[in-house]
Amino acid sequence: MRLRVEEQRLLPECSAGLGQATAVVTVDLEGGLDTGAFARVHAGAAGLIPEQPLFGVTESDWPTVFLLDPADDDACPETRLGQWIVALTVALQRWARDAVWRGRVLGVAGGRLMLAIPWQREGVLSDTLRLALRLIELWAAPPAGRLTDVNAAIRQGMAAAQDKGLLPSDVRFALAALERGIPVTVRPNHIQYGWGVNSERMRSTFTGNTSHIGGLIAQNKILAAQFMREADIPVPRGELVSDFDRAVEMATGLGWPVVVKPLNQEQGRGVTTGVGDEVSLRQAFTAVEALSPGQIIVEEHVAGDDHRLLVVGGRLLAAARRIPGGVVGDGVRTVEQLIARINADPRRGDDQRSLLKRLTLDAEALELLADQGVPIASVPAAGTFVALRRTANISTGGTAEDVTNGVHPDNRMLAERAARVVGLDVVGVDFLTTDVGRSWRDIGGAICEVNAQPGLRPHWLADPQRDVNGEILDRLFAGRPTRIPTVAITGTNGKSTTSLMLQHIWQTAGLRAGVCTTHCLRIGEETVSTRNLSGFPGARMLLNDPAVEVAIIEMPRKGLIIFGHPCDRYDVAALLDIQDDHLGSLGIDTLDQMAELKSEVLQRARQAVVVNGDDPRCVAMLARAGTDRHILVSTRPDTVASHRRRGGAAVVLAKRDGEPWLILCDGDSEAPLMAAADIPATMGGLLRFNQTNAMFAAALAWAQGLEPGVIRTALASFQNSVEHNPGRYNFIDGLPFEVLLDYAHNVDGVREVCEVVDRIQVTGRKLLCSLMIGNPGPGQYVELAPRLARTFDSFVVGCNPPSVFRNEGYPGADPVGAMLAHGHRILADNDVPAERIWTEGDPPAAVRLAMDVARPGDLVVLLGAPSQALPVIDEFTTGRGASPAVPQETP
């Protein structure tokens, strides 16, 4: 059997049903599988990297735990093979410390496996995918000797990948969050959990709310002890010394033995306990001096076991008794044999990545054996503990047992007070006592340290089945939502206006809503950008901004294909229409293909979908919706009658007292919302498409539970202004002629502009300056010129050069010149006098030319992006734009 990657397409966001960045992979299968292959693959996967077990994954979990769709033993062999490729690639990425969740098999056909695999780092995904294929090939038919070489390569490559991956605790936090449905966004130096105003940021056990001052206090062990001592919290007596003579004085004054440790190190580095004489003190002092020059703490020795008490949000969450590295006698084996036996645990390794550290008979171990009177070759009695390390840190070879349920209430309160006094939200309190189940008030005890970024390994080891990282997240969020309301709006026409109307409704409701559209990104009343940030780029900005309470996302065709979905799911999604626009690009050649693409937005909706009830293709996509609540929008109420009879909801435009009204329908019941004429954006019914946009905005707001009164108030105050809706039928004041700016980027939009302009009465001419028509190809002018010639008197033929350069319809060395000449010729062929046609390839210059030739009483219609047109318009409204040398058409 041979497996080969034929195609690998990486999307930076969600696709193919996954909730993370998605790799869509096609794998070619050559050869077949024998009946025992999957058993061998299972055995190989289960024992792949035993020294670093994946949390929450047991041998029986393969491959199901890594799959969105449950593994099926009755599935065809190719499907089962695909499941194993997905599972192993996901697992290897997790071992490399990328917090990827689950993948799935998209289909199999003719020896080709189509897979969807989550990814975080492109190089890691590519490497682990190739490795997964190679391992499966070897496991399915293992040749002798070759597997050993592959396993060695895995460890070498994994070490390099882990160095640049997430911290071990961050991987567990992220996977725990994904298990809980909490959105996870991995940033360069932290992870964000949740969205917008409901998000939390963390790096390991540091949170966005961790006090910087508290961290500084905890880092300085002398200062932390002082804070606690002032709060009457028992701490060991001690002092910071800088020379050995003073260290001897301190030890003598405190009473031998003492503890020597650095001021600001962690994980037990440099700590020596049980220092009982000057010779030992000299050794300990020298070791600490190398780590923390001139900052050595000498403190009294407190008898008892070392306990890590984890306090989160002011309350004890977990407790572990840390056990120093050592062995327990069995009455049969020697010390050396016991060490070999304990080191046989595959979790014990020699590097920092190992969950447990190997024990060695080094100088510290030999000294401790001598102190205990236990020769290396002796056989300790059964149950006898032989210590090989003085400190109980996991990083020095220790282990731990869980004692959470046995902590005495007084000891619990002591740890919680220490966390509060130092000022930390997640803190590891190191508590020394002979029995954590008895009160420190009765038997003594002391807090020797507090840790501002506590490692969680003691708790992972103490109770391997406990999801302590997930419990920390639960405690931090304390039942609060982690998501914000999300809306995705897709279709051909009306997306931007509907999005901005909905944002205005949410603003009226009193929440700070963010919206990203083709022309702007807004957060509340602030316009953050006037760039095209629709889809993934803008959504990321909204979801990562802690001020955003609602996210409204315009989802364009191109963004869906190139980026995927910015959310694993949306609360509400809308499909406005499917029109002949952008066909023949990016693999979308038919209207049905376009409908299928945009139906992906509906698939991810969980509360409701809003769909154009007058568009059969849109209605057909309801079968793919991720929710049963379907709200249809219709300007022809009869078309949604059967839907309503089945109890369905709709927003319709119907006559009341002879005037068109927006009506909210739920089954047979009807609730009039408002007259269409009361919506300024419709210009008294002149802009019929804005009636439809308002209906969609109302339906989306209704689907999200907003009150009809709020919706009515908001739509009654939404204007066709640059401030409310840039580039959508903006009438510009302050000039001796009328100016209408609109971003009509397709044939339907241009036709609608013509219908509106036909209804506008002017005393002068109607002049069109287009930066849009013809950009997609020569066919647009051919199709639109007859209609344009009936509506307008004069023309400035412009373009958007980057769009023209990307179009193969204008060959040659000067595609812009070819496009302009084509537009001029087609208009002239439709009886527009040549002297009434000007051409200009620079967009601002084209707008300036149109403004220059305009006269009082004229109507100048500008078809272009606001970012190109508005700066030029501003020149003229401020008196800086007139140019006397502009050619005038013959009267």
N, C-alpha and C positions, 0 to 999 in steps of 0.2 A: 504494500500500500504506500502510495506517495500522496502528500498533501502540499498544495502550492497556492499562495495568495495570488489571485488573478487581478483583483482590484481592491483598493482600500481608499475610502472617501471619508475624511474627517470633518465633522461639523463641530463648531465650537459650542453649540448648545444642543438641546434635546431634539431627538428625532426618532422615528421608527418605534414609537411607543415607549422609549426609555425616558428617564427623568434626569439624565445627566448628559454632558457632552458625549456625542455618539459617533462611533466609527462604524460605517456600513461597509461590510467586508464580504467579498466573494472568494470562496476557497474552492479550488478544483480538486476532485478526488479521482485518483487513478488506482485501479485495483480494488479488491474487495476485502471484507472483514470475515474472519472465521468466528465460530460461535463462542470461543473463549476470549476473544479480544477485549471485550468490555470489562470482564472480570480482571484481566491483567492491567488495563488502564486504571481501573478503580484502585487496585492495590498500589500501583505506582504513585498515583496522586495522593493517596492517604499517607504515604511515608516519604513525601518529597523533601520537606524541610522540617524535620522533627524538632530541631533546636529552637525554632521560632513558630510555635503553633499559632494558627489563626484563631483569634478570639471568636467563640461562639460556633466554631466549626468542628464537628466530630467526624469520625471516619464514615459514619452512615449518612452524613449530610451531602456527600458528593453525588452527583453534581448539582442537586436541586437547590441548595442554599444560594447558589450563584446565578440562578435563573429567575426571570420574571414569570415565565410559564413553567408549571411543574413538569419535572422530568417524567417521561412515560416509557416504562420498560417495554410496552407493546408497540411503541412507535417504530417506524421503519429504521433500519440500521443507519441510513444516511442522516436522518433527523437526530438519532441518539449520538452519532459522531459529532454533529454540529453542536449539540448541547455540551459535549465534553470539551470541544474547542473553546466555546464561550466560557465555560466554567473555569478551565485551567488558565485562560488568559486573564480573567478577572482575578483569580486567586494570586497569580504571579504579580499582577499589578499591586495588589494589597500587600504582598510581601515586600515589594519595592517601596512601600509606604505612599501609595497613591490611594486615596479614599474613594474607590469606585464601588458602585453598588451592584446591580444585576443587569444581565444582558438576555438576549433571546435569539432563537432561530427564526428567521423571517420566512424561510422556505427552502426546499431542495428540489432540484430538477436537473435531469440529465447529467448527474455526476458533479453538479455545482451546488455548493452550500452557501446560502445568503444569510449572513449573520449581522446582528446589531450588538456592539460591544461598547460599554462605557469606557471613557479614557480621561486622563488628567494631563499627562505629559506625552507628547507625540512620540518622542524617542523611546520611552518606556513601553508605550503601547505596541510600537513596531517590533521591538526586541522581544517582548513577552509573547506576542502572537507567533512570531517565528519559532520561539522556544517551545511554545505549547504544541505546535504542529510537529516539531521534531521529537518531542517527548512521546507524543501519542503514537507516532510511527514506530519508535523504539519499543514502547511498552506493548503495542499490539503484536509485534513480532520481534522480541528482544534478541539481538545478536550479542554473543558473549563479549564482555569487555568494553564495549562502546558506551554503555550506559554510565559507567564510572567516570569516563572523561566528560560526559555531558553534565553529570552532577557537580563535578569540580568547577566547570565553567559557570554553572548556575550560581554557585556561591560567590565566585569572583565577581561576576556581573551584578549580582544582587547587592553586594556590599557597596559598589559604586553607585548604584541606583538609590539605595537607602540614604546615602550621605546627602543627596540632593532632594530627597523626598520630605514628607512631613515628619514631625516628631512622632514617636510611637504613641504617645497619649493623644495627639491630634487625630491620628488615624482612627483610634477607638472612639473619640468624641464624634468624628464625622459619621462613622458607620452607625453609631448609636442614634445620631440625629436622623439619618436617613431611615432607619428602622421605625422611627416615630413620625415620619412624614414631615420632618423639619427641613426646609430648604437649606442647602449647604453651598456656600460660595468660597472657594479657596483663593485667598489673596497671597501676595508675595511674602508677607510676614505675619499673617493671622488668618483665621477662618471666621467668616460671618455665618451665623446661624439665624435663619429667619429673614424677613424682608422689611425694609423701610423702618417705620417707627417701632415695629415690634421685633427688631433684630437685636442680637447680642454678638459682640466680637470677642474672640478668645484666641490666645496662643498658649497651647498646653493648658495649665490651670490658672494662667493669668486671664482675667476677664477685662472687658472695657470699663468695668466699675471698680477694678482693683485699685486701691489707694496707692498713689506713688509714694506718699509719705509713709504709709504703712509698710510698703515694700522696703524703703530705706531703713526704717526702724528694724524690721526683721533681719535685714542683711547684716546689720551691726549687732552682734550677739550681746555685747556688753550693754548697748543702749536698750535693746529689747528686754534684757533682764532687769534693767533699771525701771522701765515702764511697768513691768509686772510686779516688781518688788514694791513700788509705790502704791500699787493697787492691792497689796496684801495677798498676792499670788505667790505661793512658795516656789522659789528658784534656788539653785545652788549658789553658795557664796563664791565669789571669784573676783579676779582683777586682771586688767590688761597690763602686761609687762613687756619691756623691750630688751632686757638684758638678762643673762642667766642668773646673776647674783640675786636680782629681785625675784626671779622665779623660785629660787631656793627659799628665800624669805617667805614668800607666799605659801609655798607648800608646807613649810614648817609651821607657819601660823594657822593654816587651815587644818593641818593634821594629815599625815600620810594614811592611805594613798590619795592621790589627786588625779584630776583629769587635765590633760594638756591639749589644746585645740587652737586652730587659727580663728581669727576674728570674723572672716567673711568668706569662708569656703563652704561647700555643701557636699552632700552625698558621703559624709563621713571622711572626706579627704583630710588627712593630717591629724585625725583624732586619736589620742592614745589614752586609754583608761587604765585604772589600776596602777598608776605610777607610784612605786613604793619606796624609792630611794634616789639619791642624787645621781647615781650612774644611769638609772632608767630615765630620770628627769633630763639629763644631758642628751640622751639619745632622742627623746621625744621633742625637746626644745629645738634641737638641730633640724629635725624633720619638718617641724612647723615653720621654722625660720626660712626654709627654702620655699615654702608656699606663700607665707605672709610675713615678709621681713618686718621686724619691729612691732608686730601686732599679734602677740601670743597671749592666749587666755590660760590662766591657771585657776582651776576652780575645784571645790570640794567634790569628793566622790560620793554619790548618792546610791545606796544599795537598791537593787531591784532590777526588774526586767525593763527593757526599752519598748514602749508602746507608741505607735503612731496613731493619733486621734485626728481624724479628718473632719474639720468643721466647715460647713458650707452654708452661707446665708445666715450665720449666727447660730446654727444648730448642728450638733454632732451627727454626722452621716455614717461614718464607718470607723472601726477601730481594729487594729492589728497588733498582735504581739510579735515583735521582731526577734528572731532567734539567731544568735551569732553562728557563723559558719562552724560546723563541727559534725561529729558522727555520733550515732547512738549504738552502743554495744549490743551484740546478740548472743554473747557467750560462746561464739564459735569462731568468728573472724578476728584477725588482727586489725590494728589501727590502719595499717596500709591497705589491707583488703577492704575494710569498711570505706576508706576514701575512694578506692577504685570502684566500689559498688555505687556509691552516691554520685560519682562522676559519670557513671554510665547513663544517668538520666540525660536524654538527648537535649533537654532544655538548658543544660549547663554547658557554657562555652567560655572562650578566653577573651572575647572582645566585648565592647560596650553594647552591641546589639543583642547579646544573649539575654534571655529572660532570667536565667540564673548563672552565677559564676562558678567555674571549676575551683575546687579546693586543691591547694598544693602544700607540700611539706616545706614551706619556706622558713626563714628565720623566725618569724612571728609564731608560726605553728609549732616549731621545735621548742621555742622558749615556753610556750603555753603548756606543751606536753610535759616539759620538765617541771614546771610549777605545779602541775596536777599529779606528778609522780606516775605518769603513764608512758612507758617505753613504746617505741614505734612497733616493736614486734609483739607487744603484749596483747591479750585478748580481753577487752573490757566486758564486764558482766552485763548480762541482758538488761536493757533499760537504762544503762549508765550513759549520760551525755558527756562527751569529751569535746571540749571547746578547742577550736583551731584558730579562732579570731577573737580579738578583744571587743570589737564593735559589732553591732547587730545590723549594720547596713546591708541591704541586698547587694549593693555594688561591690561589697568586699567578700561576698560568698554566703551571706546569710539567707534565711528564708523567713516565712511568717505564717502565723495562724490567725484566723478571724476570731475576735473577742467582742464584736459589736454588741451582742445581746447580753454580755456579762458585765458591762461597764457600770460601776456604781453611780447613782445619780449625783453624788457630790463630785466625783471625778469628771463626769459629763459636764456639770456646771462649771468646773474649773477650766476645762478646755474652751468652753464657749466664752467664758469671761476673758480668757487670754486673747482669743481672736478679736473680741470686741475692743479690748484695751489697746492692742497694737493697731487695729483698724483695718482688718483684711476680710474680704468676703469669701475667699477660698484659702484655707490655711491648714498646714500640717503641724499639729502640736505634738512635740516629742515629750512624753510623760514617763517618768521613772517611778516605779512602784513594785513592791514585792507581790502584790495581788490587786489587779485592777478591779476586781469584784468587791473590794472593801474600800471604805472611804479613806482618803488621804488624811483626813482629820484624825483617824484612829491609828493608822499604821505608818503614817508618814508618806513621803513622796514629793516629787518636785518636777516642774517643767524645765527641761534643760535647753530647749530651743523652740522657736516657732519658724515655720518655713512659708515664705510668701508665694512660692511656686512649687507646691509639694509634688513630688513624684508619686505615682499611683501604683508602682510595682508591688509594694507591700500588700496592697489590697487585691491586686490581680492574683498574687500568689496565695494569699490567705484564703480566698474564696474564688477559685477560677470560674465558677459558674455565675458569679455575681457581676452584673453590668454596672459597675460603680461609675463609669463615665456617663452612662445614660442617666443614672440617678442624680449626678451633679447637674446635668442639663435640666432635669425635671425640677430640681430645687431652685435653680437660677431663674427659670421661666415661671415657676410657681403657679402653674395653671393658666398663665397668660397666653393669648394666641401668638403664634410665631409668624403667621402670614398676615398680609393685608389684602383687602378686596382687590381682585384683579379682573380686568376686562380686556379681551382681545377682539379687535375689529378688523375683519378682512373683507375682500370684495374687489370690484374694479373701480367704481366711482363712489364718492361720498365718504370715504374712510376718514379723511382729515376733519371734515366739518362735523361729522357725527362724533368723532373723538373729542373735539373741542367743545361741542355742545354738552356732551356728557360730563366733561371736566367742569364746565360752568355749573351744571346741576349739582355736582358734589360740592363745589365751592359754596354754592348757595345753601347747601345742607350743613355747612359749618366745618367740613373736613378739608385738610390740605391735600388736594388731589394733584398727582403728577400725570402728565400726558406727553407722549412722544408721537410726532406725526412727520409727514414728509417735509414740512417747512419749519417746524419749531419743536422745542422741548420746553415745557413749562412745569414749574413746581409752584403750586398756589398761584399767586398773582405775578410771580417772577418769570420772565422769559429767560431761560438759562442759555439757550442756543437757538439760532435761526438756521442751523444746518439740517440736512435730512438725517434724522436720527430715528426713523421709524424702525420697528422690529427690534432685533437683538441689541444694537448699540444703545438706543435710548432706553430700552427696558432695563438694561443692566444699571444705567445711571439712576433710574427711578427706584429700583428695588434695593440698591445699595445706599440710598440717601436716607439717613435716619429721620428726616423730617416728613417723608412721604407717608400719607395715611391711606391712599388709594392709588393704584396704578392703572392707567388706561393706555393700551398699547395698540397702535396701528400696525397691523401685520401685513407687509407687502409680499407679493409673489416672490420677488428676488430674495428677500430676506429668508423666507421659508426654505428656499432651495439651497442657499449658500450657508446660512447660519443655523437653521433649525429654530426651535421654539425657546424663548428665554425663560419659560416656566415649565415645570413638570406638569402642571395643570392650571387651568384658569377657573375662576368662579363662574364667569359668564362669558360667552363668545357670540359674535354676530357674523353672519354672512350676508352682505348687502346685495350683491348681484354678481353675475358672471357675464362679462362682455368681451367682445373681440378686441383685446388689447394685449400687447406683448406676446402674441402667439408667434411661434417659430423661434423662440429664444429659450435657452437653458433647458431644452428637452421638452418644452410644453408646446405642442403643435395644434391641439384641438381644444374646443371649449369644454368638452368632457374631461380632458386631462387637467385643465385649469380648475374645474369644479372639484375633482378628486384631490388635487393639491391643497386647495383651500379648505376642504372638508377636514383636514388634519387639525385645524383650529377648533372645529366643533367637537372633534374626538376628545380633546383635552378638557372640555368644559365639564364641570361637576354640579353646578346649581341650575343652570338654564342655558339654552341657546336661543338666539333671536335670528330669524331667517326671513328672507324676502318671500312672502307667500305668493307673489305675482310672477316669480321666476321659477319655472318647472325644474331647472337644474338645481337651484338652491333647495327647493323642497325635497328633491330626491336625496340630497345629502343628509337629511334628517336621520336616515337609517344609520348613519355613522356617528351620530351624536353620542357623547359620553354621559348624557343625562336624559331622563324621560320628560323633563319639562321643556316643552317647545312653544315659543311665542312667535307667531307669524305676524309680519307687517304687510299690510295690503292697502292699496288705494282703490281696490275693487272688492268691497266686502263679500260679494258672492263667491269669490275664489277661495275664501277661508271658511265658508259656511259649514262644510262637512267636518272640518277640523274642530270647529266650535261645538258642533253637535256631539262630538266624541268627548266633550269636556275640555277641549284645548283652549289656550289663551291666545289673544291676538290684540294688536293695535291697528285700528282701521281708520280710514278717512271716509266719513259719511256725512250726508247733509242733515243739518238740524236748523229748522226755520230758514231753509233756503241757503244756508252758509255751510261750507265744509268745516267739519270739526274733527279733532283727534279724539278717538274714543277707546278706552281701555275695556277689553272684553275678556271675560273669564267664563267659558262655557256659554250659557244663555244670558248671563248677567252682563250689563253694560254700564260703564261709568264715564260720562263725558268729561274729557280733560280740559280742552280749551279750543276756541275757534282758531283755525289756521291763520286767519287775518290778524290775530293777536300776537303772532310770532314775527317780530320785525325782520328776521332773516329771510322770510318768504316775500318780503316787499309787497305785502297785500295780495299774495297769490301769484305775483309775476314770476317768482323763482319757485317753480313747482318741485324741482328736485330738493330744495331745502325743506319743503313740506315733508318729503320722504325722510330726509336726514333727521328732521326733528322727531318724526315718528319712531325711527330707530333709537335715537337717544332716549326718548321717553320709555320705550320698551326695555332698554337695557337698565335704566334707572329703576324702573318698576320691578324688573327681575331681581335687582339687588336689594329690594325692600325699601326704597325711598318713597316717601309719602307723595301722593299726587299733587298736594298743595305746593310742595317744594319744587316738583318738576314744572308745574305751571308757572310759578314765579320766575324760575330760572330761564325757561324758554322765552318768556315775555320780556326778558332783559338782555337776550343775546343778540348782538348786532353784527351786520356784515361789515365790520370795521377791521382795520389793520390790527387793532389791539385784540379783538376777540377772535378773528378768523383771517389771518393774513393770506392774501392771494386767492381769496374766494369772494368774488363779486364785491371788491372794495371800490367804492366811489370816493375819489379823492377830491377834497375841497381846496379852495385857495388859489385856483387858476382861472383864467378868463374863458376856459373851455372845460368841458366835462372829461374826466378821466376814469375809466373803469379798468381795474386790474383783476385778472383771473388767471389761475394756473390750469388752463384747459389743456391737458397733456395727451388726450386721445380723441378719436373721431367723435365719440358720443358727447364728450365735453365741449368740443368746438361747435357742434350742431346746436347744443343747448344754448351756448353763448349767442349764436345767430338768432335763435328764436327770441331770446330776451331782448337783444338789440333791435330786432324788428318791431318790438312793442314800444320802444323808447322814441319819443318825439324830440327832434332837434331842429334848430333853425339853420344849422350849417351842415357840414359833411359828417359822414361816419367813416373814420379812419382806423384801419387795423394794423397794429404792429405785432407780428408774431415771432416769438423766439422758440416756439414749440412745434408748429406744423412742419412736417418734412423731416424732423430729426430721426424718426424711426426708419424712414425709407421714402423713396420717390412716390410710392403709391398713395401716401396721404394727400398730397396736393392734387393728384389726379382725382381722388374720391371727393375731396372737399371743395375744390375750386368752383364748381357750378353754384354751390350753396353760398360760398363766400361772395361771389360776384353779385348775387342778388341782394346781399345785406349791406355790403360796404362800398364806398365810393373810391377810396384810395388805400394803398397798401405800402407798408414797410416790411419787406421780406428779410427776416433775421434768422438766427439759429443759435443753438448752443453747441459751439465747436467740439467739445469733448464727446458729445453724443454723436455728432456727425462722423468724427474720426473712427468711432467704434462700429460704424455701419458700413457694410460692404456694398451697399447700394450706390455709393458715390465713389467710384474708382478714380485712379489717377493721382497726380502729384498734388492737386489742390481740391480735396473733397468738399471743403467749405464753398469754394467758388463754384463747383459743379452743383452743389445743392441750391445755392442762391439763384444761379442761372436757370435751373430746372423750375423753381418756384415762379420766377419771373415769366418764363415761357408758358407755363400752364395757365397762369392767370391771364396772360395776354390771349391765349387760345380761347379763353372764356369771355372774350370781349371787354376785358379791362384795358383801357387805353394805356399804352406804354409809359406816357408821361405821368401817369398816376401810380406808378410802381417804382419804388426805390429799393435798393438792396444794400445790406450792411452786415458783415460777418461778425463784428464785435458786439456782443449783447448790450452793454451800456451805451455804445455809440448808436445802436439801432433805436433804443428807447429815446435817446437824446434827439435823434433825427426826427422821430415822430412828434415829439413835443415841440420841436422847432418849427415844423411845417403847419402845426395846428393853428387855427384862427378862432376868435371868439365865436361862440355858438356851435362849434364842432364837438363831436364826441370821439375821443381817442380811446380805443380798446387795446389794452396791452395784454397779450397772452405770454406769460413768462413767470419765472420764479420771483417771489418777493425780494429775495436777496439780490437779484440782478436789477429789478425795476425800481424798488423803493429809494435807493440812494440817488438815482437820477431824478426821480420825481421830487425828492427833497431839494435838489439843486434849484429846480424851477419854482417851488413854493417859497423858497427863501430869496428868490430874485437873482440867483447866480447862474441860471442855465441858458439864457437866450443867446443865440448865435446868429448874427445878421447875415452871414454868408451862406445860408442854407438855400438850396435850389427850391423854387416854388413850382407847383404844377401850373400848367396853362389854364386860366379861368375858363 
